[in-house]
Amino acid sequence: MRIFLKNIESELKLTEHITPHMFRHTFATTLLEKDVDIRYIQSILGHSSISTTQIYTHVTYFKQIEILTEKNPINDYRLGA
């Protein structure tokens, strides 16, 4: 896998080094963005500690925007709820 990724880096002339481990971070973050409970992500990744899973999941700008636009309590007042 590492050789495969090195070849891709060379072919695409990427400046950032790609590692197989990056896929675990991306996978965990994607699950979190899809509102999968972090405890399930912890189990899927095989972590014994939730703090390890928190290292693998990243807060993204796009998810923050989604939360602010769709789940902002101020919207309830605007809609008269």
Stockholm file with secondary structure:
# STOCKHOLM 1.0

chainA/1-81         MRIFLKNIESELKLTEHITPHMFRHTFATTLLEKDVDIRYIQSILGHSSISTTQIYTHVTYFKQIEILTEKNPINDYRLGA
#=GR chainA/1-81 SS CHHHHHHHHHHHTCSSCCCHHHHHHHHHHHHHHTTCCHHHHHHHHTCSSHHHHHHHCCCCHHHHHHHHHHSCTHHHHHTTC
#=GC SS_cons        CHHHHHHHHHHHTCSSCCCHHHHHHHHHHHHHHTTCCHHHHHHHHTCSSHHHHHHHCCCCHHHHHHHHHHSCTHHHHHTTC
//
